[in-house]
Amino acid sequence: MAMGGTSGGRGEVTSDINVTPMADVMLVLLIIFMVVPPMLQKGVSVEMAKTKNPIDMKEADRDDAVLVVVTRDGKFYLGQNKVNIDELATRVNDLLATRLEKKVFVRSDLRAKYGDVVQVVDNIRNAGVDQIGLLTERLDDQVRR
């Protein structure tokens, strides 16, 4: 016994939209966009200082960039490997031995001790590095030209 209207029976087309597959796809995309960005960050994560007029250092994002990280609790990392401050100069020197351009980037936590950052810069200079880049984050999105 059929009531009036479309019953979706034999030979009839239903015009309802099935949004369940779209919701599934959107949830998968949401999960992907939540999980992937932290994995794309290179090295140890720290809360960097924010400045109004930073200089863009695109070389720091390259895979072969030499990156030294200083954490707020006084730990030092060369790339993703924890290093002792005493062996930092020799390890940096080994990494840069075959390169023509001697450039190292330092990413320090906002709350790291100033003395720790000075020790890192001093040890990098002792390794014979020509250029040291201190990485910061942009305070606002306005690009100064």
Secondary structure, 3 states (H helix, E strand, C coil): CCCCCCCCCCCCCCCCCCCHHHHHHHHHHHHHHHHHHHHHCCCCCCCCCEECCCCCCHHHHCCCCEEEEECCCCCEEECCEEECHHHHHHHHHHHCCCCCCCEEEEEECCCCCHHHHHHHHHHHHHCCCCEEEEECEECCCCCCC
